[in-house]
């Protein structure tokens, strides 16, 4: 009985203390870091003019998430944001590449220098505020190989 009690004490201690208690995570951020993004950067944005639904979420604690959803394709990733000189630098979304976001002056959203998720060949990308979802219906009843359109939606699919 005392052997079982000792084993339970070890299990209880491990649960209460937890792994790495008091240590920083791999990227130098504490797991409970809720530092908000700079003003104007928080929220969900979409890549303008794309056939599939590309969404980007800028969140507290340096977290950034993206997803792409089409009718026949999907992908997602998580990365980090860091504020530098009033802009956000995103990392961890595309291999070792980074992208820089700044507040747009001519629309409610963000401009990126460098590709956030993938490149369309342009040096900048427009990311208006708000999420989008793909519409996967073929009005003439034929097969659906890709979205008919993307439309604003309140609950875009993000990882």
C-alpha positions in Angstrom: 0.0 0.0 0.0 2.8 2.5 0.8 4.4 1.7 -2.6 1.1 2.7 -4.3 0.8 5.8 -2.2 4.4 6.9 -3.2 3.5 6.4 -6.8 0.4 8.5 -6.5 2.4 11.2 -4.8 4.8 11.4 -7.7 1.9 11.5 -10.2 0.2 14.3 -8.2 3.4 16.3 -7.9 3.9 16.0 -11.7 0.4 17.2 -12.3 0.6 20.1 -9.9 4.1 21.3 -10.9 3.9 20.5 -14.6 6.6 20.2 -17.1 8.8 23.3 -17.4 7.1 25.2 -14.7 8.6 28.7 -14.5 10.5 28.3 -17.8 10.0 30.2 -21.0 8.7 28.5 -24.1 10.8 27.7 -27.2 10.4 31.2 -28.7 11.0 33.2 -25.5 7.4 33.9 -24.8 5.7 32.8 -21.6 2.7 30.5 -22.2 0.4 32.9 -20.5 1.6 36.0 -22.4 -1.5 37.9 -23.4 0.2 41.0 -24.9 -2.3 42.5 -27.3 -1.3 43.3 -30.9 -0.7 47.0 -31.5 -3.8 49.1 -32.2 -5.4 48.3 -35.5 -3.7 44.9 -36.0 -5.8 42.6 -34.0 -8.5 40.6 -35.7 -9.2 38.5 -38.8 -8.1 39.7 -42.3 -8.4 38.1 -45.8 -6.2 38.2 -48.8 -8.0 40.3 -51.4 -8.7 39.0 -54.9 -8.0 35.3 -54.4 -10.2 32.5 -55.7 -9.8 30.5 -52.4 -10.6 31.8 -49.0 -7.3 33.0 -47.4 -7.7 34.2 -43.8 -5.2 35.6 -41.3 -5.8 36.1 -37.6 -3.6 38.4 -35.5 -4.0 37.4 -31.8 -2.6 38.3 -28.3 0.6 36.8 -27.1 2.4 37.1 -30.5 0.2 34.4 -32.1 -0.7 34.5 -35.8 -2.8 31.9 -37.6 -3.7 31.5 -41.3 -5.8 29.2 -43.3 -6.7 28.6 -47.0 -10.0 26.9 -47.8 -11.2 26.1 -51.3 -13.6 23.4 -52.5 -10.7 21.1 -53.4 -7.9 22.5 -51.3 -7.0 23.5 -47.8 -4.1 24.3 -45.6 -3.2 26.1 -42.4 -0.4 27.1 -40.1 0.5 29.0 -36.9 3.3 31.4 -36.5 4.5 34.4 -34.5 4.2 38.2 -34.8 6.7 40.6 -33.4 6.3 44.4 -33.3 9.2 46.3 -35.0 9.1 50.1 -35.7 5.3 50.2 -35.6 4.9 47.3 -37.9 4.4 43.6 -37.4 6.9 41.0 -38.6 5.4 37.6 -39.1 7.5 34.4 -39.0 6.9 30.7 -38.9 4.1 30.7 -41.6 6.2 29.8 -44.6 9.4 27.9 -43.9 12.0 30.5 -42.7 10.4 33.4 -44.6 9.1 36.5 -42.9 6.6 39.1 -44.0 6.1 42.6 -42.7 2.6 44.0 -42.1 1.6 47.7 -41.8 -1.7 49.4 -41.4 -3.2 50.4 -44.8 -4.0 54.1 -45.3 -6.6 53.8 -48.1 -8.7 50.9 -46.7 -9.5 49.2 -43.4 -6.8 46.5 -43.3 -3.2 45.6 -43.7 -0.6 45.7 -46.4 2.2 43.1 -46.4 5.6 43.4 -47.8 6.6 39.9 -48.7 4.3 37.0 -49.1 2.3 36.1 -46.0 1.2 32.6 -47.1 2.1 32.2 -50.7 3.1 34.5 -53.5 1.2 35.8 -56.4 4.3 37.5 -57.8 3.5 41.0 -56.5 5.8 42.7 -53.9 2.8 43.6 -51.7 -0.5 41.9 -50.7 -3.7 43.6 -49.6 -5.4 42.1 -46.5 -8.8 43.9 -45.8 -10.4 43.4 -42.4 -12.8 40.5 -42.0 -12.9 36.8 -42.8 -14.1 35.1 -46.0 -15.5 31.7 -46.8 -15.5 29.8 -50.1 -18.8 29.1 -51.8 -18.6 25.6 -53.3 -21.7 25.3 -55.4 -21.8 24.9 -59.2 -25.0 26.8 -60.3 -25.4 24.5 -63.4 -25.1 21.3 -61.3 -21.7 20.2 -62.7 -18.7 19.1 -60.6 -17.1 21.7 -58.3 -13.4 21.9 -58.7 -12.9 25.3 -57.0 -14.8 28.0 -55.3 -17.5 29.8 -57.3 -16.7 32.9 -55.1 -15.5 33.9 -51.7 -17.9 35.8 -49.5 -17.6 37.6 -46.1 -18.4 35.3 -43.2 -18.2 35.6 -39.4 -16.6 32.3 -38.7 -13.8 31.5 -41.2 -12.0 28.3 -40.7 -8.7 28.9 -38.8 -6.5 26.3 -37.1 
